[in-house]
Amino acid sequence: MRVLFASIGRLKAGAERQLFDRYAERIGKAGRPLGISSAQEIEIPEDRSPRAEERKANEARALMKALPAGCIVIALDENGKTFTSEAFAARFESWKDSGAPAIALLVGGPDGHGDEVLNAAELKLAFGPMTWPHQIVRSLAAEQVYRAITILSGHPYHRA
């Protein structure tokens, strides 16, 4: 199974890029014994339509088109559900064991996700009630996937 991080917007060089890349590499290495083959990134350009609803719809369509058939969609959304790291790890394990080809964590553009993504999402996930920049959310998502993998493998990274 692959872990995909599909986002609207590009993550430029800098601290956020380095942090995301570090966790993506760790996911690839630590995940192999659990059947996680890789962590990959998909970047979709921001839509330039003048209306927010049109932008969200176009971006949602582009995100969904970029995903492999049968993958599990997790929409990162400020109105989503929050989890403890242990509860997220348990959910991640069930997705991993489902036989799906990939788990995709989707980060929307400045206007949020369109209905196509929200309707396809098995889970709408929030990192608390605050709004986060998409560059930071991408790194937070990668860290939490890595943390879930370490929890499932008994690695001491998560000190619960």
C-alpha positions as CSV (number, residue, x, y, z in Angstrom):
1,M,0.0,0.0,0.0
2,R,1.1,3.5,-0.8
3,V,0.5,6.7,1.3
4,L,-0.4,9.7,-0.9
5,F,-0.3,13.3,0.1
6,A,-2.4,15.1,-2.5
7,S,-2.5,18.9,-2.1
8,I,-3.6,22.0,-3.9
9,G,-0.6,24.3,-4.2
10,R,3.1,23.7,-4.4
11,L,5.4,23.2,-1.4
12,K,8.4,25.4,-2.2
13,A,11.9,25.0,-0.9
14,G,12.4,25.8,2.7
15,A,11.8,24.5,6.2
16,E,8.3,23.1,5.4
17,R,9.6,21.2,2.4
18,Q,12.5,19.8,4.4
19,L,10.2,18.7,7.2
20,F,7.7,17.1,4.9
21,D,10.5,15.3,3.0
22,R,12.0,14.0,6.2
23,Y,8.7,12.4,7.3
24,A,7.9,11.1,3.9
25,E,11.3,9.3,3.9
26,R,10.7,7.9,7.4
27,I,7.3,6.6,6.3
28,G,8.9,4.7,3.4
29,K,11.5,3.2,5.7
30,A,9.5,2.4,8.8
31,G,6.4,1.4,6.9
32,R,7.9,-1.4,4.8
33,P,7.6,-4.1,7.6
34,L,3.9,-3.1,7.8
35,G,3.3,-3.3,4.1
36,I,3.6,0.4,3.3
37,S,5.6,0.6,0.1
38,S,6.1,4.4,-0.1
39,A,4.9,7.9,0.7
40,Q,4.3,10.0,-2.4
41,E,3.3,13.6,-3.1
42,I,0.8,14.9,-5.6
43,E,0.6,18.6,-6.2
44,I,-2.2,20.2,-8.1
45,P,-2.0,23.9,-9.1
46,E,-4.5,26.3,-7.5
47,D,-7.5,27.0,-9.8
48,R,-7.7,30.6,-11.0
49,S,-11.5,30.8,-11.4
50,P,-13.0,34.0,-10.1
51,R,-15.6,32.4,-7.8
52,A,-14.7,30.4,-4.7
53,E,-17.3,27.6,-5.3
54,E,-16.0,27.2,-8.9
55,R,-12.4,27.0,-7.6
56,K,-13.3,24.4,-5.0
57,A,-15.2,22.3,-7.5
58,N,-12.4,22.4,-10.1
59,E,-9.7,21.7,-7.5
60,A,-11.8,18.8,-6.1
61,R,-12.2,17.3,-9.5
62,A,-8.4,17.6,-10.2
63,L,-7.5,16.0,-6.8
64,M,-9.9,13.1,-7.4
65,K,-8.7,12.5,-10.9
66,A,-5.1,12.3,-9.7
67,L,-5.9,9.4,-7.2
68,P,-5.7,5.7,-8.1
69,A,-9.0,3.9,-8.3
70,G,-10.0,2.3,-5.0
71,C,-7.9,4.4,-2.7
72,I,-9.1,5.5,0.7
73,V,-9.7,9.2,0.7
74,I,-9.1,11.3,3.9
75,A,-9.9,15.0,3.5
76,L,-8.0,17.3,5.8
77,D,-10.7,19.7,6.8
78,E,-11.1,22.2,9.6
79,N,-14.6,20.9,10.2
80,G,-13.4,17.3,10.4
81,K,-13.1,14.9,13.3
82,T,-10.1,15.1,15.7
83,F,-8.3,11.9,17.0
84,T,-5.7,11.1,19.5
85,S,-2.6,9.7,17.8
86,E,-3.4,6.2,19.1
87,A,-7.0,6.3,17.7
88,F,-5.6,7.6,14.4
89,A,-3.1,4.7,14.4
90,A,-5.9,2.2,14.9
91,R,-7.9,3.7,12.0
92,F,-4.8,3.8,9.9
93,E,-4.2,0.1,10.6
94,S,-7.7,-0.8,9.5
95,W,-7.2,1.2,6.2
96,K,-3.9,-0.6,5.7
97,D,-5.4,-4.0,6.1
98,S,-8.4,-3.2,3.9
99,G,-6.6,-4.2,0.7
100,A,-6.9,-0.7,-0.9
101,P,-4.0,0.2,-3.1
102,A,-3.4,3.5,-1.3
103,I,-4.4,5.9,1.5
104,A,-4.7,9.5,0.2
105,L,-4.6,12.5,2.5
106,L,-6.0,15.5,0.7
107,V,-5.1,19.1,1.5
108,G,-7.4,21.6,-0.1
109,G,-6.7,25.1,-1.4
110,P,-7.4,28.4,0.4
111,D,-11.1,28.0,0.0
112,G,-11.2,24.4,1.3
113,H,-12.4,21.3,-0.4
114,G,-15.2,21.0,-3.0
115,D,-18.1,18.6,-2.6
116,E,-16.5,15.9,-4.8
117,V,-13.7,15.4,-2.3
118,L,-15.9,15.8,0.8
119,N,-18.4,13.2,-0.6
120,A,-15.7,10.8,-1.5
121,A,-13.9,11.0,1.9
122,E,-14.0,8.1,4.2
123,L,-12.9,10.5,6.9
124,K,-12.8,14.3,7.3
125,L,-9.9,14.8,9.6
126,A,-9.0,18.0,11.5
127,F,-5.9,18.9,13.4
128,G,-7.9,20.9,15.9
129,P,-10.2,23.9,15.5
130,M,-7.5,26.3,14.2
131,T,-6.9,27.0,10.6
132,W,-3.4,26.0,9.4
133,P,-1.4,27.0,6.3
134,H,-1.4,24.2,3.8
135,Q,2.4,24.0,3.9
136,I,2.3,23.2,7.6
137,V,-0.8,20.8,7.3
138,R,1.1,18.7,4.8
139,S,4.0,18.3,7.3
140,L,1.6,17.6,10.2
141,A,-0.2,14.9,8.1
142,A,3.1,13.3,7.2
143,E,4.2,13.3,10.9
144,Q,1.0,11.8,12.1
145,V,1.2,9.0,9.5
146,Y,4.8,8.3,10.5
147,R,3.7,8.4,14.2
148,A,0.8,5.9,13.4
149,I,3.4,3.6,11.8
150,T,5.7,3.8,14.8
151,I,2.7,3.1,17.2
152,L,1.7,0.1,15.1
153,S,5.2,-1.3,15.0
154,G,6.0,-0.7,18.7
155,H,8.8,1.8,18.0
156,P,9.5,4.2,20.9
157,Y,9.0,7.4,18.8
158,H,5.5,7.8,20.4
159,R,6.1,7.9,24.1
160,A,2.6,7.0,25.4
